[in-house]
Amino acid sequence: MSCPYASTATAAPTGTAPTARAPLSDPLVTVYPEQVLAQHRCVEDPATVREILRRPEYFAADNALTTAMPLAPATLRRLAARRFSLPPVLASASGEPHREVRRIVARFFSPAKVAAQSEPIRALVQRACDGLRAELDAGGTVDLAADLAAVVPPRIMAALTGVATPPPADLKRWSRDSLELFWGWPDAERQLDLSDSAIDFHAWLRDEVDRSTATVGSGAGPGPGAPGPNLFAALHAGGVDRERIRSLGYFLVIAGQETTAMLAQTVLVTALAEGRWAQCADPDGGAAASREVVRRSLARASSVPTWRRLVVKDTQVGPERFAAGEHLVLRLSGGALGETGDPSLAFGFGVHRCLGAGLAELEAALILEEAARALPGLKLAVEPEWEHLLSFQAPRTVPVRSAAVGVDP
């Protein structure tokens, strides 16, 4: 089955909350194709998921960043010929190697550093909205996914890490292609196209890592483990080899902007569809209203609603038995979590909880709040369609137009 993102049209009854229509809010066994279900066991119960994430000695992160489906031999040969390698380093590493890298990365995403990005985020949103106003005033339709949600996260990630980002068009293509290659179910022909894109991204990262770490160890760089001029330099100063830095950068560059943009898309659609746009623009209560939309979206339809674990020892959690070698898909958002409004698992739990959680929540809330203030009176032009992979989902687009255009005064 080819999968340039599996698309789910929204045909729910009028008035149904958009986050309730997110495809991965449904029972996972009804959403995934058979070849995915044949490889994975789905775990829906929040208490069981929490306990699994609490016990890395039984449930390892080894499969967190491996492809959801086995790659075809031709794809593997092409990747190997171009020296494409992503060794375990952060999300897919365990024990002390994981802790060492996490300590260095965490310094770049401290609460103080994240909070300091509030005004830059607001400024980026305002600038993007200024560029959309004329088209909306003329009665046109704009896509807030491409023209707003995708604009902010790469700039903020670069500011926090000091690592350059590729040109926007390349970044978007490489990110989406890599998500599909690793978390989709593309057929053999599609895999070759996706692997070429992944190879290009890996090559760009090789050059960027080499450039960023060139002075480390020559007396011009930071001391071991110290916050360097950029994240890659700090990792290298802390003893992380360039191959693992490239591996970390590969998924950090993607996660730092693509999944945050996807969350912002969901938040924007939710506020518009539920009639909360004006509330989020309110000078007094807009900030709180925007944060509440984000919190509810994380509980019901996070952009990363599932994650994987590998069972390494036979064990039992509550009434459920798990056998060594099983590949698990764990629900982090939607299902029972969505029904109870519980966002506590949306960024994972335990030693691998997402270091960018605070940043993603801040960006999504400020994108909504500032856009609602800068572009009042918007409405969805059409019902958005959702797209999903094994562990990612979002509305494909956020098409909007001004509700005031064409209305008599």
C-alpha positions, 0 to 999 in steps of 0.5 A, a space after each residue: 500500500 502506498 502512503 503519501 500520508 494516509 488521508 482521512 476525509 472528515 464526514 462527521 456530523 455537523 457540530 462534532 469537535 474537529 479533534 474528535 474527528 482526528 483519525 488516530 482518536 479512534 481505536 488504533 486497530 480500526 485505523 492502521 492497515 493490516 501490514 502495520 497491525 501484523 507488526 505491532 501490538 496496540 496498547 490503549 489503556 492510559 495506566 498501562 501505557 504510563 507503566 510501560 513508559 515508567 519501566 525502560 528496563 522491560 520496554 526499550 526505546 530501541 524501535 522508537 526511530 526505526 521504520 514502522 515497516 521493513 524496507 525493501 532490499 532495493 531501498 536498503 541498498 540505496 541507503 547503504 551506498 550513500 552511507 545513510 546511518 542513524 545510530 541510537 542517540 536520544 529518543 532511541 538510546 538507553 542508559 547512560 548514553 541517553 542520559 549524557 546526551 539528554 543533559 546537554 540537549 536539555 540546556 538548550 530548552 530550559 524553561 527560561 530559554 523557552 520563555 524568552 522566545 515569547 516575543 520573537 514568536 509573537 513578532 513572527 506571527 504578526 509579520 506572517 499575518 500582515 502578509 495575509 491580510 490583503 488577500 483575505 480583505 480581497 475575499 481570497 482564501 489563505 492556508 494558515 498551515 502553509 502561511 503561518 503554522 509552518 513559518 514560526 517553528 523553524 525560526 524558533 528552533 534555530 534561535 534556541 539551538 544555534 543550528 541553521 535550518 535548510 531552505 524552507 522548501 527543502 526543510 518541509 519536503 525532507 521532514 514530511 518525506 522522512 516522517 512517511 519513510 519511518 512512520 508510514 507504509 509506503 510501497 517499494 517504489 515510493 520508498 525509493 523516492 523517500 530514501 532519495 529525499 532522506 539521503 539529501 537531508 542526511 548529506 545536508 546534516 553531514 555538512 552542517 555538523 562538520 561546520 558546527 563542530 570544526 572548532 571544537 577541540 582546537 582551543 576555540 570551542 567550549 569545554 566538555 559538556 558546556 553550552 557551546 555556540 550551538 547544540 552540535 558544537 556542545 554535543 561534540 565538546 561533550 564527547 558525542 561523535 559526529 555520527 550520533 550528532 547527525 542522528 540526533 539532528 536528523 530527528 530533532 530538526 524534524 520534531 522541532 518544527 514539523 510536529 510543532 507546526 502540525 500541532 499548531 494546525 490542529 489548534 487553529 482548526 479547533 478554535 475556528 470550528 468550535 467558535 473560539 476564535 474571538 475568545 482567543 483574541 480577547 485582550 483579557 482572556 485570550 491567552 488563557 483561552 488559547 492555552 485551553 484550546 492547546 491543552 484540549 487538543 493535546 488530550 484529544 488529537 495531539 500531532 504525536 498521538 502514539 509512540 513505540 516501545 520494544 518488549 525486551 523481557 517477558 513481563 506483565 503490566 496489570 492483567 496484560 502479559 507482554 512477550 520479549 520481542 513484541 513491538 508496541 504502539 502506545 496511545 498518548 492522545 485520544 481514546 480514553 485520554 481524549 474523553 477525560 481531557 487528560 493531556 499528561 501523556 501527550 509528550 510521553 512520560 518518564 526518562 524519554 519525555 519530550 524535551 521540547 514539550 514546553 516549547 511546543 505548547 508555547 508556540 501553539 498557544 501564541 500562534 493561535 492567540 496572535 493570529 486571532 488578534 491580527 486576523 479577526 472574523 475568520 472562518 474555515 473556507 472548507 472542512 479540512 481533511 486529516 492525514 495520518 501515519 503510525 504516530 503523526 496526524 494533523 489537518 492537511 490544510 487550514 483554509 480560511 477566509 474572512 467572514 465579513 467579506 461580501 456581508 452587508 453592513 
